[in-house]
Amino acid sequence: MATPIVRRSNNQSSQSNSPAKSNSVPLVTRRVGAWAAEIALVVTSGLIPFGLGVYANSRSDLNRVPVNPVLVVTERAIARPLALPVSYGIRNVAWPTNILWSLALLAPVTISGWQLYLLAKTGSTIPKRRFGIRVVNEQGKAPGFGAVIVREGVGRWTVPLSVAYLLWRYSLAFPNLGIFAVLALLAIAAEGIGLPSKQGRRALHDILAGTYTVDATRPLPASFTEDKSDAAEQSLTEDEEVAGAAENTQSHPLLDFIRRNPNLTLTGVALLSMVAVLTTLVGTQVYIQTQETQRKSQQINSQQFLELVKQLNPNSTATLEERRSAILAMGTLKDPQAIQFLADLLVKETNPTLVDSLQQALVNVGLTAIPELKNQNQFLAGEVNGNNNAPQDREIRQKRLQLNQQAINKILAVYSGQGNGIDLSRTQLGFTSAEANPLFNLVLDNIDLSGIKFKSANLNQASFRGSRFRSVGEDGRWDTYDDVIADLSQVQMKQANLTDANLSRVVINRSDLSRSTLNRANLSDARLIGANLSSTQLVGADLRGAALENASLTGADLGDAKLNEADLYAARLGRVTAIGTQLSYANLTQTDWQGADLSGADLERVNLSNANLSATRLTGAVLRSAQMQNVNLQNADLSLVDLRGANVAGADFKGTILAPTKQDPADQFVQTPSKGAVSAVVQGVDFSQAKNLDPKQLAYICTQGGIHPRCP
C-alpha cells in the first residue's frame, strides 16, 4: 500500500522553517496528557455547576420549583442502559438548582462541540495545542468535520464503549457499575494503544478516520514530502488523459458476470421469481386461513353466547342449576360481549348462588374483565354519590357497587403478580363519607400488586398486609430501570392497613394515608411529596431516602423508624412521636416539629435550618455536626443532647433546657446514648451567634466547654 502523500501548505512550510523548539517529552505521553486534559475540561464544566446546584438545593431560604423536564428526560435516558433506578413523579428543587443543573448538562455539550470544531478546522484542540500535538489527514491538512466525527464519535468512544457495555450487560457483572467503569477504561486504553503501521502505531480512531497524530513542534515525517506530491500531480494528469477511454471500457462487475453467464443468470432469475411467487401464495393462503378461523370462532362464540343468553333470560324456564351452568360456560368464552353481559348481570342478580357463579365466571375470564368492571364501578360510584338518591335507591346502588367491588377484589387476589399495566385509576374500592356502615372492605393481603395503576382511586380502609407494590422486571434484579412499580399517587387510603407492605420506590405523591397503619413497611426511596400521613402508625418503618417534601405527619408515630437521608423539606411533624428514630443526614429544612418527642433520636449531620423545634423533647438525642442555623428551640428540652460540631448560629434558645435533669422513673424506657456525657454535650460548640441565651444557660455552656464571648 502506497504511503500517503502530502503537499505542504505555505503555513506549514513557514512553521517548519521557524525555530520552534521540539518537545523532548515522548509523543505518546503528550497524547495521553492532552486526552486527559480534554476529558478533565469537559467533566469539570459539568461538575462545577452541578455542585453549585446541590449546594443551592440545600439552602432553606430559596423557593422550590418542579425540576426541569429536560433533566428528567435525560436522567431516564441514562438510567435505562445502565440499569439504574429512576425516580418518577414530581420533584421540587431550589430555583437556582434548576438553572445550574441545566447548565451542567449544556456546558459539557458546548465545550465538546467547540473542541470538535477546533480539531476539524485546525487539527488541534486547546489542550492538544498546549501539548504540541496535531491531527492531520493524508494530505497533511486539518481533518475536517466528517473525519472528526468518525474519529471522535465512532472510533474513540462508540466502539470501545459498545464493546465494554456488551461484555458487562451480558455477563454476571451486570448491573455492577464499578465493573462497567473498569471495562470501559480498559477498552478505551486498548483502542488508544493502536495497531502497528508504516507510520508507527496508530490508534483505531485514527485508522477509521484516515488521520494521523503528529508532533506539531517538529517538521512532518518524511512520508509527507513535496517531491511525492509533485509525482502525484503528474500521475493525476496522466490519469485524466486516459479517463475517457477507460470510462467506455469499464463496467460494473455484476454486469460483466451477467454478460459472461447469460444462462446461469436466467436460471437464477427464474428461481428467484418462483420463490417470490410461492412465498406470496403461501402467505396469502395462511392469512386467508387465519381470518377464516377467527371468523368461524367468533361465529361459534356468538352462537354459544346467544344460546346462553336465552337460558339466562328472566322469562326462561331454566332451572337454577342450568342457569348456574350457563353462567360458568359464558365465563369460558372470554368474548367482549360475554364479559359485558356477565358484568351487567352481576349487579342485577339477587340470588346469592347465581351471584357467586357470576363472580366465579368473571374470575375465570381473568384480568381482561377489569376494564369492563372498572367502567361499571365508576358509573355505579357516581350514582351512589349522587345527591338525588332516595334512601332506598341509595341502598340498592350501594349493594350493586359492593358486588362489583367484590369481583375486582377476587380477580386481583387470584392473579397476583400478573397485573402489570392494569388500570384501576379513579375506581372506588373503599368506603366514602356518605357510607355510615361500609358494606365492603378491600382485602388484598400478601398479594403482588406490582405495576397496577391505582392513581386517584378510593382505597379507604383497605387491607394490604404484607403485599408488594413493587417487583423486579425482566432482568430479574432489584433497583434497575425495568422494576415493576405500582402507581399510588393521589389515592385515598385513610385507615388502610399496610403493615409489612413493600412500597419501596412507589410514587405516593399527594395521597391521603391519614390514620393508616404502616408499621415495618418498606418505604425506602418512596415518593410521598405532599402526602397526608397525619396520625399514621409508622413504627419501625423504613423510609430511608424517601421524598417527603411538604408532607403532613402531624401526630404520627415514627418510633424506631429509619429516615436516614430522607428529604422532609417543609414537612409538618407537630406532636410526632419519634423516640429512637434514625434521621441522620436527613434534610429537615423548614420542618415544623412543635410539641414532638424526639427522645434518643439520631439526628447526626441533619439539616435543621429554619426548623421549628419549639416545645419539643430531645432528651438524649444525637445532634452531632447538625446544621441548626436559625432553628427555633424555644422551650425545648435538650438535656443530655450531644451538640458537638453543630452549627447553632441564629438559633433561638429562649426557655430551652440545656442542663441535664433527673430522669423521671416513668420514662426509664427511653434509652439515652452512652455518648454525649454531661461534660461533652456542648463541648466546642460555638454559641456566639445564638439568640436569647439566659444567664443560667450561659453558665452551663461555659462550664461544659462551649464557646461564647461572655465565657471567662
N, C-alpha and C positions, 0 to 999 in steps of 0.2 A: 504493500500500500504506500502511495506517494506521501511524502512529508508535506504538511500544509505549507502553502507559500503565501507570502505577505508583501504588500507594498507599503513601506513605512511612510506615514504622513509627515508633512513638514514639522508639525508639532512634536512628533515622536523623534524625528531626527534632531531637532533642537534640544529635546530633553536628553537624548543620548549623548550629544556633544557637550552638554552642560556639565560643570564639575560637581555633579551630585555625588554625595558620599554613598558608598554602598554599605548596606547594613550587614554587620557581622553575625547577627542572630540568624540561626537557620530558618529557611523559608517555612518549614513545617511548623516550627514553634510559633512563628509570627501568624501563620494561618489559624492555628488554634487560639491564639490570643485575640485576633480580630474577631473570630467567630464568637468567643466568649463575651467580648465587649458588645457585639451586636445583640446577643441574647440578653445581656445584663441591661442594656439600654431599653429594650422593649419591655422586659419584665418590670424594671424599676418604674417605667412610665405608668404601669398599671397598679403596682403595689402602693405607690405613694398616695394617689387619690383614694384607693381602696382603704388604706389605713386611716386616712383622714376621715373617710366616711364612717368607719367603725367608731372612731372617737366621737364624731358628731352625734352618732346614734346613741352613744352612752350619756349624752348630755340631757338633763331633765328639763332644761328651760327652752327647748326647741319644739315647735309644733310638729306633730307627726302626720304623715300623709301616706296613702297607699303606695306601695313600691311600683316603680316604673314597669309597665307591661313588657317593654323590650328586655329588661333584666330577667323577668320571669321566663320569657320565651328562651332566652339564652341559657338560663340555668337548666331548663328541661332538655334543651338540645344537647348540652354537655352531659347531663345525667344519664340519658338513655344508653349511649355506647359504653360509658364507664360503670354502668350498673349501680349508680348512686341513688339514694332515696331522694324523692322530690317533695317539697312542702307545697301543698295545694291550698287554695283559699286566699283570703285577703291577708296581706301582711302590711303592717304600718311601720314606717321608718321616719326618722327626723328629715325635714325637708332638705337640708344641705346634703344628707346622705344620698338622696335620690340623684342629685346633681353630680356628686363626687363619684358615685359608683357608675353612673353613665359615662363620666369622663374616664374612669378606669377601664371601661370597655372600648371607648373610642380612641384613647391616646395610643395604646399599642398598635391598633389597626393603622392609625395615621402615620406613626413613626415607621412601621414596617413598610407601608406604601412609599414613604419618602426615601427610605433606604433602597427599595427596589428601583425607584425612579433613577436615583443616582447611579446605581450599579448598571442599569440599562444604558444610560446616556454617557457616563464617564468611565465605567469599568471599576469604580471604587465607591464603597460607602465611606462614611466619615471614619469609622474605626479602621477599615482597610487602608485608607489613605494615611492614617497615623502610623500604621504598622508597615507601610511601604509595600502594599500588595495591590495587584491589579488583575482584573479578569478581562481576557481578550478572546475574540473569536479566531477562526482560522486565518483571517486576513489581518490579524493584529490590531483590530479596532474594538471599540466598545461593543458588547454582545447584542444590545438591542432588547426590546421588551419581550419578544417571543422566546428568545433563548433564556432570558432571565426567569420567565415564568416556568419554563421546563426545568431549569437548573435548580431554582429555589423551591418552587411549589411541588414539582414532581420528584426530582432526584433527591434533594436534601431532606425533605420532610415526608411526603406522601409514601414513598416506597419503604423507607426504614420503619416509619411508624406503623404502616399497614402490616408489615411482617411481624413486628413486635406485638401488635394488637391481636393478630390471628393466633400467634403462639400462646398468648395469655388467655384469650377468650375461650379457646377450645382445649384448655388444659386444666389440671387440678388446681392451678394457681388462681383461677378466677373465683371470686372477684377481688382478690388482694391487690390493691392499687400500688403497694410498695414494690411488689414483684413486677408489675407492668412498668413502673418507672425505671427499674433496673434494666429490663429488657429493652425499653425504648432507648436508654443511654447506650447500651451495647450495640444496638442496631445502628444508631446514628454514628457511633465511633467506627464501626466496621465499614459503613458506607464512606466515611470521610478518609479512611486509610487509603482506599483506592486500589486500582489494579495497575500492574506494570505496563508501560508502553514505551515507544521510542522517545517520547518527550519526558520520560521519567514516570513516576507513579501519578496517576490521575484518578481523582475521586469519581464515583459513579455519577454524581450530578454533573460533573464536567463532561464526562463521556456522553451522557444523554443529550446535553445541550450543545455539544460541539464547541466547548470553550476550554480555555487554558488559564490556569492561575500562575501568574509570573511575578517576578521580583520587580517592582516599579522603580527601585533605586539603581538598577543595572540595565544595560542595553538588552534588547530582545535576544533570545537564543539564536544560534547560527542558522537554524532552520527557517527563521523569519528574515530573509535577505532580499535585497533589491535585485540581485542577479537572477535568482529564481523567479522573481516577479516578472522581470523582463522576458524571461524564457516562456513564462506562462502566457504573456501577452502575444508573443509570436505564435505560439501554438494555437491560441484562440483565433488569430487571424486566418491561419490555415484551415481551421475547422469551419470557419464561416464560409470559406470559398467552396467547400465540398458539401455544405449543408443541404443545398438544393437537390443535388443528385441523391444524397443519402436518404432524403425525405421520401423520394419516389420509390426507393428500393426497400426501405424498412417498413415493417408492418407488425401488428400485434402478434405475439407468439400463438395465441389461440386461433387467430385467422390462418396462420401458417399451418397449424395442425389440421384444421378443417380442410384446407386445400389438399394436403397430402393424404388424408384419410377420409374421403367422402363417404365410403360405405360404412365405416365404423361410426362416423358422425351421424349418419342417417339412422343406423340401428339404435344408437344411444338416445336420439330424439324420440324415436318411436317408443322405446321402453319407458322413457320419462312421461310421455303422453299417456301411455296405457296406465301407468301407476297413478297419474293425476286423475284420470277418468274413474279408475276403480276406487280410489280414495274418496272421490266426490260421491259416487254411487253408494258406497258403504256408509259414509257419513250421513247421507240423506236418508237412507233406509233406517239407520239407528235412530235418527231424530224423529222420523215418522212413527216408528215403533214405540218410542218413549212417549210421544204425545198421545198415541192411541191407548197405551197402557194407563196413562194418567187419566184420560177421558173415561175409560171403562171403570177405573177405580172410583172416580168421582161419581159416575152414574150409579155404580153399585152402592156407594155410601149414601147417595141421595135417596135411592130406593129403600135402603135399610132405614134411613132416617125417617122417611115418610111413614113406613110401617110402624116404627116405634112410636112416632108421634100419635098415630091413631090409637095405639094401646094406652097411651098416657092422656088421651083426651078425657076431660071430666065426664063426658057423656058415654065413655066407653064402659062396656060390661066386664072388662078385665078384672080379675081378682087382685088382691093386694100383692100376692106373690108374683103374679105375672107383671104387674106394674113395676115391682122392685127389680125383676129380671130385665125388663125393658130399659130401666134407668141405667143399670150396670152395663148393659150391652151398648147403650149410647155412649158411655164413657170410653169404650174401646175404639170408637170411630175416629176420635181426635180430629174431627172436622170443625171448621169455624162455626158453622151454623148449629152443629150439635152442642158446642161449648156455650154458645149464646143461649140456646134453649135450656140447657141444664142450669145456667146461672140465673136465668129468669124464673125458672120453675122452683129453684131453691128458696127464693124469698116469698113465694106464694104458697108453697106447700105447708100444710098444718099437721099432717100425720108424722109423728116422730120417727116411725120406721122408715118412711119414704125420705124424710129429711136426712137421716143418716146415710141412706143409699145414695142420695144426690151428692152429699159431701164426699162419699167414698168414690163416686164416679168422677168428680172433679179432681180428686187427689190422683186417680188413675190417669187422667189427662195430663197432669203434671204442671210444670211451670208455664206451659203455653196457655193455661187458663187464667194466669194472673192478669194480663191486660184487660180482659173482659170483666173480671171480678173487680179490678181497680176502678174502671169506669162506672160500674154499678155502685161501688162503695161511695164514690164521690157524689153520685146522684142521690143516693139514699141519705147521706150525711147532710146534703143541702136541704132535703125535705125535713129531716129531724130538727135541724137548727132553724127552720123557718118560724116566723112569728105568728103565722095564721093557723097554727095547728090546734085543733081541739084536743083535750087531754086523751081521749080515746084514740084519736088518729095518731097522736104522737107515740102512744104506747105500741100501736101496731107497727109503725115505721121503725121504732127502736128495735122491735123484735126481728124485723126483716134485716136491719143493719147488723144485728147480732149474728144471724145466720151467715151473712156474707163474711163477717169478720172471722167466724169460726172456720170457714172454708179456707180462707187465706192462711190462717194460723196453721192448719193441718198440712197444707201444701208446703209451707216453709219448713215445718218440722220434719216432714218426710224427705224432702230433697235438700237436706243440709249440705252445704259446701258446693252446691251446683247453681247458686243464684246469681252468679256474676253478671251484671248488666240488667238484672230485673229492676224495673222502675216502679216503686211504690210511693213516689213523692206525692204529697198532699192527700194521702189516704188517711182515714180516721180509723185507728186501731186501738184507741184508748178512750177513757171517759171524757166528757165535757162538763162544763159548769152547769149545763142545763139538766144533767142527769143526777137526780137525787140518789138513786141506787143503781150503780152501773151493773148492766146485765152481762158484761163480757170483760175479761181481763186477758190480754195477750200474754201467753206463756211460751217462751222460746228458750228454755234453759239448756245450757250445754249444746247449743246449735251453732254451726258455722254460717254466719250471715255475711261473709266477706263479699264485697262487690255490689251489694244491694243498695239502691238509691232510696233512702228514706227522707230526702230533703223536704222540709216543711210538713212532715207527717205528724199525726197525733198519736203518740205512744205513751200517754199518761198511764201510770200505774202498771206498766208492762213489766214482766219479769224476764231478765236476760242473765240469770246467774250462770257464771262460767262460760258464757257464749263468746264467740270470736267474731270480731268485726274486721279482721284483717288476716290474710294468709299469704303464703308465698305464691309467686307467679310461676310461669313456665320453667324458669331456670331452677326452681326448687330451693332458692336461697332467700333468706330474710334480708331486709333493708336494701333491696335493689329496686331498680326503676319499675319493674313489672309487678311489684307487690299488689295483690288484690285487696282494695280498701273500700269499705262501705262509706256512704255519704250520709252524715247525720247533722248536716248544717240546718239551722233554723227549725229543728224539731221540737215538739212539746213532749218532754219526758219527766213531768212532775211526778214525784213519788215513785219513780221507777226503781227496780232492784237490779243493779249492775255489779253485784258482788263478784269478785274474781274474774270479771269480764276482761277481755283483751281489746283495748281501744287504742293501742299504740299507733301513732301517726294518723289517726282518724280525724277528719275535719268535722268539728262540732261547733263551728262559729255561730254566735248569736242564738244558741239553743237554750231552752229553759229546762234545767235539771234540778230545780229547787226541790228541797226535801227528799231528794233521791238518795239511794244507798250505793256508794261506790267503794266500799271497804276492800282493800287489797286489789283494786282494779289496776290494770296496766294502762296508764295514760301517757307513757313516755313519748315525747315529741308530738303529742296530740295538739291540735289547733282548737283552742277554746276562746278565741278572741270575742269579747263582748258577751260571753255566755253567762247565764244566771245559775250560779251554784249556791245560792243562799240556803243556809240550814242543811247543807248536804253532808252526808257522812263519808269522809274520805280517809278513814283511819287506815294507816299502812299502805295507802295508795302510792303508786309510782308515777310521779309527774315530772320526772327529770327531763329537762329540755323542752317542756311544754310551753306553748304560747298562750298566755292568759291576759293579754293586754285588755284593759278596760273591763275585765270580768268582775262579777259580783260574787264574793264568797262570804258575805255577811252572815255571821253566826254559824259558819261551817266548822266541822271537827276535822282538823288536819293532824291529829295526833300521830306521831311516828311516820308521817308521810314523807316522801322523798321529793323535794322540789329543787334539787341541785341544778344550777344553770337554767332554771326556768325564767321566763320573761313575764313578769307581773306588772308591767308599766301601768300606772294609774288604776290598778285594781283596788276594789273596795273589800277590805278584810276586817271591818269592825266587829268586835266581840268574837273573833275567831279563837278557837282552842287549838293551839299549835304546840303542845307540850312535846318536847323531844323531836320536833320536826327538823329535817335537814334542808337548809336553804343556802348552802354555801355557793358562792359565785352567781347567785340569782340576781336578776335585775328587779329591784323593788322601788325604783324611782317613782316618786309622787304617789305611792301607795298610802292607803288610809287604814291604820291598824288600831284605831281608837278603841280602848277597852279590851284589847285582845290579850290572851295569855300565851306568852312565848317562853315559858319557863324551860330551861335546859335546851333550847333550840340552838342549832348550829347555823350561825349567820356569818361565818368567816368569809371575808372578801366580798360581801354583798354590796350592792349599790343602793343605799337608802337615801339618796339625795332628795331633799324636799319632801320626805315622807312624814306622815303624821303618826307618831307613836305615843301620843298623849294618853295618860291613864293606863298604859299597858304594863303587864307584868313580865319582866325579862330576867327574873331570878335565875342565876346560873347559866345564862345564855352565853354563847361564844360570839364575840363581835370583832375578832382579831382582823386588823387591816381592812375594816369596813369603811366604805365611803359614806359619811354621815353629814355632809355639808347641809346646813340649813334644815336639819331634821327637827321636828317638834317633839321634845321629850318632857313636856310639862306633866308633872305628877306621875311620871313613870317610875317603876321600881327596877333599878339597875343594880341591886345588891348582888355581890358575887359575880357580876358580869365581867368577862375578860375583854377589855377595850384596847389591849396593846396593839399599836400600829394603826389604830383607827384615826380617821380624819374627821374631827368634830367642829370644824370651822363654821361659825354661824349657827350652830346647834343651840336650841333653847332649853336650858336646864332648870327652868323655873319650877320649884317644888319637886324636882327629881330626887329620888332616894339613891344615893351612891354608897353610903356606908352599909355594910352587911348587918342584917338584923337577925335576931334569934329566930330559927325556923319554927313555924307552927307545927306541933305534933300531927295535926290533921293533914299536913302537906308532906309527910315523910315519903310519900310515893314519888315525889318529884326528885329525880336524880340529878344532883348538881355535879358538874365536871370536876375532876380532881385538879385539873389545871386552872389557872386563874385564881390562885390563892389570894387572900386579902392583901398581902404585900405586893402583889403583881397585877392587881386588877387594872390600875390606871398608870402603871409604871411606864414612863417615857411618852405618854400621850400629851400632846400639846393642846392645852385649853385656852390659849392666849386669845383666840377669837370666838370663844364660846360666849353665849348670852345668858344673862340673869343668874349668874352663879352667886349664891349667898355665902356669908362667912363660914358657915358650917361645911358647906361643900368645898370651899377653897381650902379650909384646914385639912380636910380629908385628902384632897388632891395633892397638896404639898407634902403631907406626911407619908403618902403612899408612892411617891416618886413621880407624880405628874408634873407638868410644866405649865407655869403661869407667871406673868410678870410680877405678881404680888407675892410669889413664894420667896421666902428668905434665902 
